[in-house]
Amino acid sequence: MPSPTIAPHALTSLTKVKALLNISVSTYDTLLSALVSEATDLIEGLCGGRRFLRTTYTQEEYDVTGRKVFLKNRPITTISAFQYRSGSLSSPTWTDCPADSYLPDLNAGYIETFGSVPCGMRAVRVTYTAGYLIDFTDEWNTAVHTLPTDITKVCTELAGAAFNRRQAAGISSQGTEGQNVSFAEAAKPTEEQMAVITRYANTWI
């Protein structure tokens, strides 16, 4: 049997979910790994599609309607390029914005512009790195793991709740193919969990 795999951007680990469920055997590892990935996708979807794992995004285009350009992902680590468009949408010319014409708020995930950046549809494009470091093999080392513990706790609980619901429904311990209980049905976030998720949501998306 192939080793169970979890999405590289997973917000919790198989070990954490098994500890929550008090499971020591490997019998359910494939199912639990799939549930961790599904819980991660659910949380990221509820957060406006943001990716928590630190990732580099190349030439994302944004509309400019005011002074602030809200990026899709945060916290921002670096901005490699911030350019404005001239010419048509179909044949644009991109020019680097002057360094003193904008200021990023790294934690909030937006760039504030100062006058020289034009407004309009797809007026700017950004190359940047954003998100948290994730390494559950060394999670107390902030050099390699910076993901907030509260979002990990919620992901762990959702995967555990989905497992318990599916087991109660008599679903096989291995795989997820052909199951008749959707993840949304099996692990609907509680009000307390939603309060945590909402703190990380991109409300501008």
N, C-alpha and C positions, 0 to 999 in steps of 0.2 A: 504494500500500500504506500503511495507517495506521501511524503511528509506534508502536514498541513501548512498552508501558507496564509499569511495575513498581509493585507495591503501595507506597503511601506509607509504610508501616511496614517496608519492606524493610531487612534487616540488612546488606546490601552493595549495591554498585552494578554496573551493566552494565560500566562501565569497568574495575573491578577484576577481574571475572570474565574479560573479554577479555584483560586483561594476563596473568592466570594461564595462560590457554590459548594465549597468543601469537597472538591473532586480531586483525587490524587491519581487516578488511572488515566491512561491515554485514550480510552475507548471513545470519548466524545471530542477529541481534539479537532477533527476535521469540521464537525458541526460548529464547535465553539469558535474556531478561527474564522469561519464564514460569518458568524454572527457579529464578531468584533468588527469585521470589515463593513457589514451592513449598518451597525450602530454608528460607525464613523461617518459613513455616507449620509445617514439620517441627520446627524448633528451638523455636518458641514452644509447640507441642504437647508436646514432651518436657520443657519447663519448667513444665508444669502449666497451660498456657493463658494465661500472663502475656503482656502486650503490652509490648514494649521501648520503643516510641515514646511520648514523653510525651503523655499523654491525661488529660482530666478525666472522672471517673466520678461520676455523680450518684445519690445515695441508694441505694447498694449496701447490702443487708441482710445481717447476719452473726449467726450463733449465738454465744452467749457461754457457755463452759463453764469458764472459769478467768479468770485476770487478764489474759491477752493475747488480743487480737483480731488475727488475721493477715489482712492485706488481700491481695487477689488480685494486685495489681500494686505494683511498687517500682522504684527508690527513690522514696519519697514526697517531693514538693516542697512541697505545702501541704495542709492539712486545712481545708476551708471549713465543714464542719458535722459534728458527732459527736453523735448523738441516741440516747436510749434510748426503748424502747416501753413504754407502759402500755395497758391495755385488751386486747381480743382480737386474734388474728391477722387476722381479717376486718375488724375495725373498730378499728385502732390509733390511739393518740394519741402523737405524737412530741414529746419534750421535749429541749432542748439539755442535754447533760451539763455540769456545772460545770467551769470551766476547770482547777481544781486536782484534778479527779477522774481525770485520765488524762494520759499522757505518751507521745507517739509516738517510736518509733525509726525515723527517716526512712530510713536506709540499709537496715536489715533488713526494713522494711515491716510493722511491727506497732504496735498501740497497747496500752500497758499501762494497765490500769484500777486504781483504788484505792478499792474498797469501795462507793462509791455507785452504781456501774453494775450493774444486775441481770443475773443469768445467765438463760439460757433460749433457746428457738428464736427466731431472727430478733429478738433482743433489742435490737440496735442497728442504726443505719444511718449510713453515712458518705458524705459528698461530699468528694472529694479529687482531687488531681492527682498523677500518678506516672509514672515512666519517664524515658527519656533523650532529649535533643535529638538529632535526626538530620538532617544536611545534608552529603551527600558532596561537594557542590560547594565546600565550605569546611571540610573535616573536621578541620583542625588548629587551627581557631578554637574554643576551648572556650565561647565565647559562643553558638555556634549548633550545636555538635556535641559531645556528651558520651558517645556510645555507646562502650563498651569495645572496644578493637581486637581482643581475642582472640575475641569472639563474631562480629565481622565476618570475621575470618580463617576461622573454621569455616564460616560461611555461604558464603563465596566458594569454599572447597574443595568443599563439598557440591554447589553448583551446577555447578562444573567437572567433578566426578566423574560427575554425572548426564549432562552433555553428552557426555563421552567414552564412557560406557556406551551411550547411545542412538545415538550415531554408529556405534559398533561393531556395534550391532544393525541398522544400515541404515535408521534412521528419518529422515524428511525433515527438512531444516534449518528449515523454516518451520512455525510453529504447533505445537500439541500434540494436536490433535483426532485421535482414532483411533489413538493410539500404544498399543502393547501392552506397554510396559515401564513399570511404575509408578515413581513417584519413589522410594518406599521401596526398591524393588529396585535402582534405578539409583544410589542414593547412601546406602547404609547407613553411618551414622557409625562411624568407627574408635574404638578404645578411647581414644586420645588426644583425639579430638574430643568423645567422650562425657564425658570428665573435665572439659572446659571447660564443656560444656552443663550438666552436673550442678551446677556452682558457681552457676549462675543459676536453678536449678530451685526451684519452690515445693513443698517437700517436705511441706507441710501440706495441700495441695489433694488 
